[in-house]
């Protein structure tokens, strides 16, 4: 339940960033600064995906049986992403035709690229679908994860050969996985820095491709996998660290309020010039790396908060269970539709870009996006997800991923 709520928060943060930009709020002020960094929601989405999808591979790494079917995995990934995406894409294309193709990109090659989720690579997309670059990254991660796990698990299982018992071996394997996540995340940072090197005419494609790639966002994915290692080791009754490190882990596992406060503080830091300009100006290498790290810390803090010991069970048994599940159900639809909602509202009301009151537009776009997302979930998404999961009952936290 708590992961559902976190997914809803991530979607709303992305919505916040676009409303802030379209209204001109991000050009100045404290609220605008925070809105400009609403794209941290993408980091949260990536960390969530990695955390949920890596669970069977982490269990294998700990030496436990974990059945995995590549065909089932592929079917569930396709059912989760594509039906709602194609519905939203149809809405984008119809709107582009109705509005006279604002942006001038309504062409067959562009449409075909979107059909295969390639816009994150080409960098060419519709004005009302710019946020879907992250789906390209997500889809590539889906492909890379099983392959990377197949290569990494034997290396992980080789840890702790002289351990006295199975618990000690699990501890050694868990630490090795955490180490691997740390290395993976650190190796991704130079990719972000390199993206800033490609400037000038003809180089923007390379900059965009590197900045939005799976290696470029390896830190965010690594954060999610590391959290799953911690949770699966705990589920198996194994403490990965003792001493002060173990005490710190205990604090992190039992202090959701502190973790949320940490995320808010880091979000405020990210809203400063440290993370680069708030407009579409190309950031420097240092700013790109700083933003990647700060967003990674926020995603880590919120993911740890949402999985704090006992919290998911308490929320599931409370009145918050229904709203939390609904937020998770509608999160993908909100992500897909909110920019199109913005475009239609601006066109219908004949509004000027950058000259619209922020708060009323934020409320309007939030309400309309939630309504459309609910319909998307009820009419399309849950039907395909149920079909994809027809062969087994999925765990509640993973059922909608």
C-alpha positions as CSV (number, residue, x, y, z in Angstrom):
1,X,0.0,0.0,0.0
2,X,2.7,2.4,0.9
3,X,4.5,1.8,-2.4
4,X,1.2,2.5,-4.2
5,X,1.0,5.9,-2.4
6,X,4.7,6.6,-3.3
7,X,3.9,5.8,-6.9
8,X,1.1,8.4,-6.8
9,X,3.4,11.0,-5.3
10,X,6.0,10.4,-8.0
11,X,3.4,10.9,-10.8
12,X,2.1,14.1,-9.1
13,X,5.7,15.5,-8.8
14,X,6.2,15.0,-12.6
15,X,2.8,16.8,-13.1
16,X,4.0,19.6,-10.8
17,X,7.1,20.2,-12.8
18,X,5.2,20.5,-16.1
19,X,2.5,22.8,-14.7
20,X,5.2,24.9,-13.1
21,X,7.0,25.2,-16.5
22,X,3.9,25.9,-18.6
23,X,2.6,28.6,-16.2
24,X,6.0,30.3,-15.9
25,X,6.1,29.6,-12.1
26,X,9.5,27.9,-12.4
27,X,11.1,31.1,-13.6
28,X,11.4,32.5,-10.0
29,X,10.4,32.1,-6.4
30,X,10.8,29.3,-3.8
31,X,7.7,27.5,-5.0
32,X,8.8,27.7,-8.6
33,X,12.2,26.3,-7.6
34,X,10.7,23.3,-6.0
35,X,8.3,22.8,-8.9
36,X,11.2,22.9,-11.4
37,X,12.7,19.9,-9.6
38,X,9.4,17.9,-9.7
39,X,11.1,15.7,-12.3
40,X,12.6,13.9,-9.2
41,X,9.4,11.9,-9.6
42,X,11.2,10.1,-12.5
43,X,14.0,9.0,-10.2
44,X,11.4,7.7,-7.7
45,X,9.7,5.7,-10.6
46,X,13.0,4.2,-11.7
47,X,13.9,3.2,-8.1
48,X,10.5,1.7,-7.6
49,X,10.7,-0.4,-10.8
50,X,14.2,-1.6,-9.8
51,X,13.1,-2.5,-6.3
52,X,10.0,-4.5,-7.3
53,X,11.4,-6.2,-10.4
54,X,14.7,-7.2,-8.9
55,X,13.2,-9.2,-6.0
56,X,13.5,-12.7,-7.6
57,X,17.0,-12.1,-8.7
58,X,18.0,-10.8,-5.2
59,X,16.5,-13.9,-3.6
60,X,18.6,-16.0,-5.9
61,X,21.7,-14.0,-5.0
62,X,21.0,-14.7,-1.4
63,X,20.9,-18.4,-2.2
64,X,17.1,-18.9,-2.0
65,X,14.9,-20.5,-4.6
66,X,13.1,-18.0,-6.8
67,X,11.3,-19.2,-9.8
68,X,11.5,-16.9,-12.8
69,X,9.9,-17.2,-16.2
70,X,11.2,-14.9,-18.9
71,X,8.0,-15.3,-20.9
72,X,5.9,-14.4,-17.9
73,X,8.1,-11.5,-17.1
74,X,7.9,-10.1,-20.7
75,X,4.1,-10.6,-20.8
76,X,3.6,-8.7,-17.6
77,X,5.9,-5.9,-18.6
78,X,4.2,-5.4,-21.9
79,X,0.7,-5.5,-20.3
80,X,1.7,-3.0,-17.7
81,X,3.2,-0.4,-20.1
82,X,1.8,-0.7,-23.6
83,X,-2.1,-0.7,-23.5
84,X,-2.4,2.5,-21.5
85,X,0.5,4.0,-23.4
86,X,-1.1,3.3,-26.8
87,X,-4.4,4.8,-25.6
88,X,-2.7,8.0,-24.5
89,X,-0.7,8.1,-27.7
90,X,-3.9,7.9,-29.7
91,X,-5.2,10.8,-27.7
92,X,-2.0,12.8,-28.4
93,X,-2.3,12.1,-32.1
94,X,-5.9,13.1,-32.3
95,X,-5.2,16.3,-30.4
96,X,-2.3,17.1,-32.7
97,X,-4.5,16.7,-35.7
98,X,-7.3,18.8,-34.1
99,X,-4.9,21.6,-33.1
100,X,-3.0,21.7,-36.4
101,X,0.1,19.8,-35.2
102,X,1.7,22.3,-32.8
103,X,5.4,21.8,-32.9
104,X,5.3,20.3,-36.4
105,X,6.3,16.8,-35.6
106,X,3.2,14.9,-36.7
107,X,4.9,12.7,-39.3
108,X,4.9,8.9,-40.0
109,X,8.5,8.4,-38.8
110,X,7.7,10.2,-35.5
111,X,4.6,8.1,-35.0
112,X,6.5,4.9,-35.7
113,X,9.2,5.8,-33.3
114,X,6.6,6.3,-30.6
115,X,5.0,3.0,-31.4
116,X,8.2,1.3,-30.4
117,X,9.0,3.6,-27.4
118,X,12.0,5.1,-29.2
119,X,11.4,8.8,-28.5
120,X,13.9,8.7,-25.6
121,X,16.6,7.9,-28.1
122,X,15.6,10.1,-31.0
123,X,14.7,13.1,-28.8
124,X,11.8,14.0,-31.1
125,X,8.3,13.8,-29.6
126,X,5.0,15.6,-29.4
127,X,4.5,18.7,-27.3
128,X,2.0,16.8,-25.1
129,X,4.1,13.6,-24.7
130,X,7.6,15.0,-23.8
131,X,7.5,13.2,-20.4
132,X,7.5,9.7,-22.1
133,X,11.2,9.8,-22.8
134,X,11.5,8.0,-19.5
135,X,9.5,5.1,-20.8
136,X,12.3,4.4,-23.3
137,X,14.7,4.2,-20.4
138,X,12.3,2.0,-18.4
139,X,11.8,-0.4,-21.3
140,X,15.5,-0.7,-21.8
141,X,15.9,-1.4,-18.1
142,X,13.3,-4.2,-18.5
143,X,15.5,-5.8,-21.1
144,X,18.8,-5.3,-19.3
145,X,17.7,-6.5,-15.8
146,X,17.4,-10.3,-16.5
147,X,20.6,-10.3,-18.5
148,X,22.5,-8.3,-15.8
149,X,21.1,-10.6,-13.1
150,X,22.2,-13.7,-15.1
151,X,25.7,-12.3,-15.1
152,X,25.8,-11.0,-11.5
153,X,24.1,-13.9,-9.6
154,X,27.0,-16.4,-10.0
155,X,29.4,-13.7,-8.8
156,X,27.2,-12.9,-5.8
157,X,26.8,-16.6,-4.9
158,X,30.6,-17.0,-4.8
159,X,30.8,-14.7,-1.8
160,X,31.5,-16.2,1.7
161,X,32.8,-19.6,0.7
162,X,34.4,-20.1,4.1
163,X,31.4,-18.9,6.1
164,X,30.4,-21.0,9.1
165,X,26.7,-21.2,8.3
166,X,24.0,-20.3,5.8
167,X,23.2,-17.0,7.6
168,X,26.8,-15.9,7.3
169,X,26.8,-16.8,3.7
170,X,23.7,-14.8,3.1
171,X,25.3,-11.9,4.9
172,X,28.3,-12.0,2.6
173,X,26.2,-12.3,-0.5
174,X,23.9,-9.4,0.6
175,X,27.0,-7.2,1.2
176,X,28.4,-8.1,-2.2
177,X,25.1,-7.1,-3.8
178,X,25.1,-3.8,-2.0
179,X,28.7,-3.2,-3.1
180,X,27.7,-4.1,-6.7
181,X,24.8,-1.5,-6.5
182,X,27.2,1.1,-5.2
183,X,29.7,0.5,-8.0
184,X,26.9,0.4,-10.6
185,X,25.5,3.7,-9.4
186,X,28.9,5.4,-9.3
187,X,29.8,4.3,-12.8
188,X,26.7,5.9,-14.1
189,X,27.6,9.4,-12.8
190,X,30.4,10.0,-15.4
191,X,27.8,9.2,-18.1
192,X,25.7,12.2,-16.9
193,X,28.8,14.4,-16.8
194,X,29.8,13.3,-20.3
195,X,26.3,14.3,-21.6
196,X,27.3,17.9,-20.8
197,X,30.4,17.7,-23.0
198,X,28.3,17.2,-26.2
199,X,27.4,20.8,-27.0
200,X,27.0,22.7,-30.2
201,X,25.3,21.9,-33.5
202,X,24.8,18.2,-34.1
203,X,25.9,17.2,-30.7
204,X,22.5,17.6,-28.9
205,X,21.4,14.1,-29.8
206,X,24.4,12.5,-28.1
207,X,23.8,14.7,-25.0
208,X,20.2,13.7,-24.8
209,X,20.8,10.0,-25.4
210,X,23.5,9.8,-22.7
211,X,21.5,11.9,-20.2
212,X,18.4,9.7,-20.5
213,X,20.0,6.3,-20.9
214,X,19.9,3.4,-18.4
215,X,23.7,3.9,-17.7
216,X,23.1,7.6,-17.2
217,X,20.5,6.8,-14.6
218,X,22.2,3.7,-13.2
219,X,22.3,5.3,-9.7
220,X,18.5,5.6,-9.5
221,X,18.0,2.0,-10.5
222,X,20.8,0.8,-8.2
223,X,19.1,2.6,-5.3
224,X,16.0,0.4,-5.8
225,X,17.9,-2.8,-6.1
226,X,19.9,-2.0,-2.9
227,X,16.7,-1.4,-1.0
228,X,15.4,-4.8,-2.1
229,X,18.6,-6.5,-1.0
230,X,18.1,-4.9,2.4
231,X,14.5,-6.0,2.6
232,X,15.0,-9.5,1.4
233,X,17.9,-10.1,3.7
234,X,15.8,-8.9,6.6
235,X,12.9,-11.2,5.5
236,X,15.4,-14.1,5.5
237,X,16.4,-13.2,9.1
238,X,19.8,-11.9,8.2
239,X,21.4,-8.7,9.4
240,X,23.9,-7.5,6.8
241,X,25.9,-5.4,9.2
242,X,26.7,-5.2,12.9
243,X,28.1,-2.5,15.1
244,X,27.5,1.2,14.2
245,X,26.5,0.3,10.6
246,X,23.9,-2.1,11.9
247,X,22.6,0.6,14.3
248,X,22.3,3.0,11.4
249,X,20.3,0.5,9.4
250,X,18.0,0.0,12.3
251,X,17.4,3.7,12.5
252,X,16.7,3.8,8.7
253,X,14.3,0.9,9.0
254,X,12.2,2.4,11.8
255,X,12.2,6.2,11.1
256,X,9.8,6.9,8.2
257,X,9.2,10.5,9.4
258,X,12.8,11.3,9.5
259,X,13.4,9.8,6.1
260,X,10.6,11.9,4.6
261,X,12.0,15.0,6.2
262,X,15.4,14.2,4.8
263,X,13.9,13.8,1.3
264,X,12.2,17.3,1.7
265,X,15.5,18.9,2.8
266,X,17.4,17.4,-0.1
267,X,14.6,18.5,-2.5
268,X,15.1,22.0,-1.2
269,X,18.9,21.7,-1.9
270,X,18.2,20.4,-5.4
271,X,16.0,23.5,-6.0
272,X,19.2,25.7,-5.7
273,X,21.6,26.5,-8.5
274,X,23.7,23.5,-7.3
275,X,21.5,21.2,-9.5
276,X,21.7,23.5,-12.5
277,X,19.3,26.0,-14.2
278,X,15.6,25.7,-13.8
279,X,14.8,26.3,-17.5
280,X,15.7,24.5,-20.6
281,X,19.3,25.8,-20.6
282,X,21.9,23.0,-20.9
283,X,23.3,22.4,-17.4
284,X,27.0,22.0,-16.8
285,X,28.5,18.6,-16.1
286,X,28.8,19.2,-12.4
287,X,25.2,20.3,-12.1
288,X,24.0,17.2,-14.0
289,X,25.9,14.9,-11.6
290,X,24.8,16.8,-8.6
291,X,21.2,16.5,-9.7
292,X,21.6,12.8,-10.3
293,X,23.0,12.3,-6.8
294,X,20.4,14.5,-5.0
295,X,17.5,12.9,-6.8
296,X,19.0,9.5,-6.0
297,X,19.1,10.4,-2.3
298,X,15.5,11.6,-2.4
299,X,14.4,8.3,-4.1
300,X,16.4,6.3,-1.5
301,X,14.9,8.1,1.5
302,X,11.3,7.9,0.2
303,X,11.6,4.2,-0.7
304,X,13.1,3.4,2.7
305,X,10.3,5.4,4.3
306,X,7.6,3.6,2.4
307,X,9.1,0.2,3.3
308,X,9.8,1.0,7.0
309,X,9.4,-1.9,9.3
310,X,5.7,-2.5,10.0
311,X,4.4,0.6,8.1
312,X,3.0,-1.2,5.0
313,X,1.0,-3.5,7.3
314,X,-0.3,-0.7,9.4
315,X,-1.4,1.3,6.3
316,X,-3.0,-1.8,4.8
317,X,-5.1,-2.3,8.0
318,X,-6.2,1.4,8.1
319,X,-8.6,3.7,6.2
320,X,-5.6,4.8,4.1
321,X,-5.5,1.4,2.3
322,X,-8.2,2.3,-0.3
323,X,-6.8,5.8,-1.2
324,X,-3.3,4.5,-1.3
325,X,-4.2,1.7,-3.7
326,X,-6.2,4.1,-5.8
327,X,-3.2,6.5,-6.1
328,X,-1.1,3.6,-7.2
329,X,-3.7,2.5,-9.7
330,X,-4.0,5.9,-11.3
331,X,-0.4,6.9,-11.1
332,X,0.6,5.7,-14.6
333,X,-2.4,7.3,-16.2
334,X,-1.6,10.6,-14.5
335,X,1.9,10.4,-15.8
336,X,0.7,9.6,-19.4
337,X,-2.1,12.1,-19.7
338,X,-1.2,15.2,-17.7
339,X,0.8,17.1,-20.3
340,X,-2.0,16.4,-22.9
341,X,-4.5,17.8,-20.4
342,X,-2.3,20.9,-20.1
343,X,-2.2,21.4,-23.8
344,X,-5.9,21.0,-24.3
345,X,-6.8,23.3,-21.4
346,X,-4.4,26.0,-22.8
347,X,-5.9,25.6,-26.3
348,X,-9.5,25.5,-25.1
349,X,-9.2,28.6,-22.9
350,X,-6.8,30.4,-25.3
351,X,-4.2,30.9,-22.6
352,X,-0.7,32.2,-23.1
353,X,2.3,30.0,-22.3
354,X,4.1,31.2,-19.1
355,X,1.4,33.7,-18.2
356,X,-1.2,31.7,-16.2
357,X,-1.8,31.6,-12.4
358,X,0.0,28.5,-11.1
359,X,-2.2,27.2,-8.3
360,X,-5.5,27.2,-10.1
361,X,-3.9,25.5,-13.1
362,X,-2.2,23.0,-10.8
363,X,-5.5,22.1,-9.2
364,X,-7.4,21.9,-12.5
365,X,-4.8,19.7,-14.2
366,X,-4.5,17.5,-11.2
367,X,-8.2,16.9,-11.0
368,X,-8.7,16.3,-14.8
369,X,-5.6,14.0,-15.0
370,X,-6.8,11.9,-12.0
371,X,-10.2,11.6,-13.7
372,X,-8.8,10.4,-17.0
373,X,-6.3,8.2,-15.3
374,X,-9.1,6.5,-13.3
375,X,-10.9,5.7,-16.5
376,X,-7.7,4.4,-18.1
377,X,-7.2,2.1,-15.1
378,X,-10.8,0.8,-15.0
379,X,-11.4,0.4,-18.7
380,X,-7.9,-0.6,-19.9
381,X,-5.1,-1.1,-17.5
382,X,-6.5,-3.5,-14.9
383,X,-8.0,-5.7,-17.6
384,X,-4.7,-6.3,-19.3
385,X,-2.9,-6.7,-16.0
386,X,-5.4,-9.3,-14.9
387,X,-4.8,-11.1,-18.2
388,X,-1.0,-11.0,-17.7
389,X,-1.3,-12.3,-14.2
390,X,-3.8,-15.0,-15.0
391,X,-1.4,-17.9,-14.3
392,X,-0.6,-16.9,-10.7
393,X,-1.7,-14.7,-7.8
394,X,0.7,-11.8,-7.6
395,X,1.7,-10.1,-4.4
396,X,-0.2,-6.8,-3.7
397,X,2.8,-4.6,-3.9
398,X,3.9,-6.0,-7.3
399,X,0.6,-6.7,-8.9
400,X,0.4,-3.3,-10.6
401,X,4.0,-3.2,-11.6
